[in-house]
Amino acid sequence: MKKSLIALAVAGALTAPMVAQADATLYGKLEAVLQAKEDNDVNLFMDDVIFGLKGSAETSVEGLTAIYKMEVELNEAAGPEAVDSEDASITTRYAYVGATGAFGTVLAGRVANPTDVVEGYGDVSNKAGALYYNPDRLGSTLAYLSPSFSGFDFYVAGIMDGAVSGTGTNGDDVDGYTLGANYMAGPLSLSVGYWEMEGTYVNGYGAGTDGDLTNILVGGSYAFGPLTLGLAYENLEDDSDEYELYGVSATYSAGAATPYIMYSQADDGSADADEWALGLNYALGKKASVGVEYSTVDADTDFANADEGDQFNVSYTVKF
């Protein structure tokens, strides 16, 4: 792993002049977290270690611009503690190419899940949000994002993931799709989204679940000056189970300081869970910030995937 990281560093040094000459941006984010968690020892770890390259290039077609983005994270999939070990791995967050113009934007590859904006209305925390299940990113995806029409925009995307992993058999040609719309007018923001995926889809959510997965998402926020209130709702279903979630949040912008509070409640049909989070982010300029957060999850014994207990985090983030 050390050799791999050294090779990446050398490659970065060699390609830096070329990046500077091209219309590209090298960027990244590193976050250190000190965490005190109920029934666990205090832990200091690197939570976000992200770096990426994005840019654009003019084409011979008038009004058409080619775009691209590649973003990776150190050991995103294996848990935060492993980032500090010698066995940490690199995983892909985004990898896509696309084209943009007056018609909107078309992307192909591993992209952000456009419905994820709904969760952001309810989940405003640094480390909480344990009850939210919507996938952040979608692989093997072809997406269209419309331009804004007086504050209104929409999107549609299809997922084509080839053969089912490990079985040697083919599923449907289109393994999933998502569609939705957003509306912004002054202090008001509204979003609605829907997706459906095969349970065997391996690049997004829920590999091995029963039948198809569907999720309906609705949310919005309203800003009363420096105070913003948000609300999010999700309804996730497969062939045998249903999962409902409600989330509310409040943030207050006070110069460099942004205190926030959020609450979410989930019901999986047989058990319930609740989560509270209270925190504060403080900007140390444009590229650095510190944060503190307390959160607690209270779940019924039969509730699946709930990391119950209290948690306190102190974080320090630097971007470039």
Helices and strands as residue ranges (DSSP letters): H 2-21, E 24-37, E 43-58, E 65-74, G 80-84, E 90-101, E 104-112, H 116-122, E 137-145, E 152-159, E 176-185, E 188-198, E 212-224, E 227-237, E 242-252, E 257-267, E 272-283, E 288-299, E 309-319
